[in-house]
Amino acid sequence: MKHFRRVSVFLLAVALLCALLPALAAGPESHTTTVLFTHDLHSHFLPQPDGKGGQSGGYARLKTALDRERAVHPDALTLDGGDFSIGSLIQTLYTTQGAELRTMGALGYDAATVGNHEFDHKGTGFAAMLNAVAASGDPAPALLMANYKPANDNPDKLDIQRAMAAYNVRDYMLLERGGITYGIFGLMGVDSHACAPSSGFALGDMVSNAQRCVDALEEQGAQFIICLSHSGTNEKKKLSEDEQLAEKVRGIDLIVSGHTHTTLEEPILAGDTYIVSAGPYCGNLGSITLSWGEEGNKTLTDYHLTPIDETLPEDGEITAMVERWKRLVGGTYLGRYGLTYDEVLTRTDFDLPTPESGVQNGNSLGELVADAFLWAAQNLEANAPDVPTVTVTADGVLRAPLAEGEITTSMAFDVLSMGVGSDGTSGFPLVGVYLTGKELKAAAEVDASVTPLMPAAQLHMAGMDYSFNTHRMFFNRVTEALLVEPDLDRDLGGGLWPIEDDRLYRVVTGMYSAQMLSTVQSKSFGLLSLEPKLADGSPVTDFEACILRDENGNEIKEWYALAAYLQSFGEEGVPSRYGRPNGDGRKDVSHSWNPVELVKNPNWITGVTLTVLAVVVVLVIFLLRWLHSARRRRRYGKKKNL
């Protein structure tokens, strides 16, 4: 009996050991996390032409992609990296309906952070949007902002804080999903804040605030920490804010990176932190799956981007929601223009693409927009002054292309969808200021010399032709600038006039571009200066006083100038002169190394540089000859007397 008990105890011990072996072999507990992510959606509720005969984006198709991913990963988180607003006509409901966040709630987003474009309607507009969403009672994602708060000197600070409290905007959150406690926080980047000059918010240090959030979340039991950052990455490490963040802050497992519109085909691993980006405009849904242990090690299990295109069916519930937003836009914002959302303005037999970033050249879309501004100043503005006028637009405000086929109201709006006017409604207004002829030539020099440093600053003009060589000295690249007679047919020649340095010329552009004119001096290291003036030559102190208005006193919006100009083409469609990919020749860009072309018509900058170079060459020659003589003296020395 005693022997039997010993055998029984032994067998029981063996059985218990066998039961424990799998757990012992597995080591510390392991987990799997899947995050579905977007950023820079920019109100792209509806599909857009992709320039290749297909379509891209649309929230009804995004919902289908999300549902498919969730079927495979039921515990997946859905997150957004900011700039969910500004980019289509539905953004006109931003302050009254909060359509973006309410639709994201219907899509099942768990959390988002803010981007600079959430403040295009200023801090008060942001607050109105939050109040509208809170009052609706509709589901909406948590909004996380750890380092972006109303500035102390903001007169609307208390109202904004109340709106943020009503929505429950917070620095960070804990989220339980699939047995895992996630810690999530949101950040605004340095460049992003610089792109929101009218926000009325103050930017806190990214690194210290991020570490504060990580420490607090860990203390409260977070096992996996995610940062939603509207900062971005860059091929140049020193400009890659999110990579720097990952290297300086301990404990971030994943960064969803927005702002720079980057599409990462593979995640960036910076230290122990994965950084992901899916690209802008709802073009892709990103998905990353990581296996990880409590000790902090992570293994990338899967990463892929799902194109949101015409191959995906549209979800019926989201389709109905978007259609409701469209009807509201038609009954509110568009009513004053006598237009409807899908109204056909004209057609085009060719694509009009947005300018290629960093490539200095003419662009047909940019020239079409500049011509539209000139047409609006001549045909829509009440009491327009009869003076030589030049119109300007920039790459940075051209937000969407126009594809071959019918052009609708919403497509025209998409091209120039940024900003808000003094009337509180979406869309930057046109403004008219004055520059001297010398400053007008300097504006062409901005295009020639500043664009390599700031691609978004590339300019497209109407009313002025100019030429420059990209290999000439910086700030002396323009070789010729001439005024153009209105309605000039360049193919027939003629109608070009010299610019007088001391004469005032009217310049019409969008509000954002006008405000940027005064920054030229800092961007050109003090070598160029543009001071917007009134007709009497006095400096502009309030750009709102320079807004172009129609006969009813309404602001002439950038987008409406384009829409009305397109509508003027009627059934004949967009003229063929806009079908040239590099423009019609009004901006002549040379890349020649011809020595004569490189040094002709030098200004003082080139003159000083050439003088210094000549002095250096003479000194080098003198030094070489002196060294040669010195070596000869050392080699032969003086002859001794015999």
Beta strands, then each sheet from edge to edge (+ up, - down):
strand 1: 30-38
strand 2: 48-49
strand 3: 55-56
strand 4: 77-80
strand 5: 111-113
strand 6: 142-144
strand 7: 148-150
strand 8: 172-177
strand 9: 180-188
strand 10: 201-203
strand 11: 224-230
strand 12: 254-257
strand 13: 268-270
strand 14: 273-276
strand 15: 284-293
strand 16: 298-307
strand 17: 344-348
strand 18: 389-394
strand 19: 405-408
strand 20: 430-436
strand 21: 459-462
strand 22: 464-469
strand 23: 478-484
strand 24: 496-498
strand 25: 504-510
strand 26: 587-590
sheet 1: 6+ 5+ 4+ 1+ 15- 16+
sheet 2: 2+ 3-
sheet 3: 7+ 10-
sheet 4: 8+ 9- 11- 12- 14- 13+
sheet 5: 17+ 19-
sheet 6: 20+ 25- 18- 21+
sheet 7: 24+ 23- 22+ 26+
end
